[in-house]
Amino acid sequence: MKTGLFNALAEQELLESASFYDEQTRGLGLEYLDEVQKAINLIIRYPEIGSTIEDSVRRFIVPKFPYSLIYSVLEDNQIRILAVAHNKRKPKYWRNRS
């Protein structure tokens, strides 16, 4: 069975964006985290669902929020989340992550 692993910087991005949303509207951060978890579950189940953006790196847009999960499928059938990237900021800043 596949599992999802976060790059440490991707995990930090996830927590920071959830905190931002919760500061804007109480409970919105949890809704955001729920949508991200649903997206991760979908990626784990269907790893090729995301659009290929670079070699073995894929992008899946998180529903309802302007973020994408940037991920790769590792040889041991694990999903590696490289970035939780805002769709309108710093394209490809995550390129050197593994």
C-alpha positions as CSV (number, residue, x, y, z in Angstrom):
1,M,0.0,0.0,0.0
2,K,1.2,3.5,-0.8
3,T,1.7,6.1,1.8
4,G,2.3,9.8,1.8
5,L,5.5,11.4,3.0
6,F,6.1,15.1,3.4
7,N,9.3,17.0,2.7
8,A,9.9,19.0,5.9
9,L,9.5,22.3,4.0
10,A,6.2,21.1,2.4
11,E,4.9,20.2,5.9
12,Q,5.9,23.7,7.1
13,E,4.0,25.2,4.1
14,L,0.9,23.2,4.9
15,L,0.9,24.3,8.5
16,E,1.6,27.9,7.7
17,S,-1.2,28.1,5.1
18,A,-3.7,26.4,7.5
19,S,-2.8,28.9,10.2
20,F,-3.3,31.8,7.8
21,Y,-6.8,30.5,6.8
22,D,-7.7,30.0,10.4
23,E,-6.7,33.6,11.2
24,Q,-9.0,34.8,8.4
25,T,-12.0,32.8,9.5
26,R,-12.1,30.5,12.5
27,G,-12.5,26.9,11.3
28,L,-11.3,27.6,7.7
29,G,-7.9,26.2,8.5
30,L,-9.4,22.9,9.4
31,E,-11.5,22.9,6.3
32,Y,-8.3,23.5,4.3
33,L,-6.5,20.7,6.1
34,D,-9.4,18.4,5.3
35,E,-9.3,19.2,1.6
36,V,-5.6,18.6,1.5
37,Q,-6.0,15.2,3.3
38,K,-8.7,14.3,0.7
39,A,-6.3,15.2,-2.1
40,I,-3.5,13.2,-0.6
41,N,-5.8,10.2,-0.2
42,L,-6.8,10.5,-3.9
43,I,-3.1,10.8,-4.9
44,I,-2.2,7.7,-2.9
45,R,-5.0,5.8,-4.5
46,Y,-4.4,7.1,-8.0
47,P,-0.8,8.3,-8.2
48,E,-1.0,9.3,-11.8
49,I,-4.0,11.6,-11.3
50,G,-1.8,14.7,-11.1
51,S,-0.5,16.5,-14.2
52,T,3.2,15.8,-15.0
53,I,5.2,19.0,-14.7
54,E,8.7,17.8,-14.7
55,D,10.2,14.3,-15.2
56,S,8.6,12.3,-12.3
57,V,7.1,15.3,-10.5
58,R,3.3,15.8,-10.6
59,R,0.9,18.5,-9.6
60,F,-2.6,18.1,-8.1
61,I,-4.7,21.1,-7.4
62,V,-6.4,21.1,-4.0
63,P,-10.2,21.6,-4.5
64,K,-11.7,24.8,-3.1
65,F,-8.3,26.4,-2.3
66,P,-5.6,28.1,-4.5
67,Y,-3.0,25.5,-3.6
68,S,-1.4,22.5,-5.4
69,L,0.3,19.5,-4.0
70,I,3.6,18.9,-5.8
71,Y,4.6,15.3,-5.5
72,S,6.6,12.4,-6.9
73,V,6.0,8.6,-6.7
74,L,9.0,6.9,-5.2
75,E,10.4,3.5,-6.2
76,D,9.0,1.9,-3.0
77,N,5.4,2.9,-3.9
78,Q,5.4,5.9,-1.5
79,I,4.2,9.3,-2.4
80,R,6.5,12.2,-1.6
81,I,4.9,15.6,-1.2
82,L,7.6,18.1,-2.2
83,A,5.6,21.3,-1.8
84,V,2.2,22.7,-0.9
85,A,2.4,25.5,-3.4
86,H,0.2,28.5,-3.7
87,N,-1.0,28.6,-7.4
88,K,-0.2,32.3,-7.9
89,R,3.2,32.5,-6.2
90,K,6.8,31.6,-6.9
91,P,6.5,29.0,-9.7
92,K,8.9,26.0,-9.3
93,Y,10.6,27.3,-6.2
94,W,10.5,23.7,-4.9
95,R,12.7,22.3,-7.8
96,N,15.6,21.3,-5.5
97,R,13.6,19.4,-3.0
98,S,13.5,15.6,-2.6
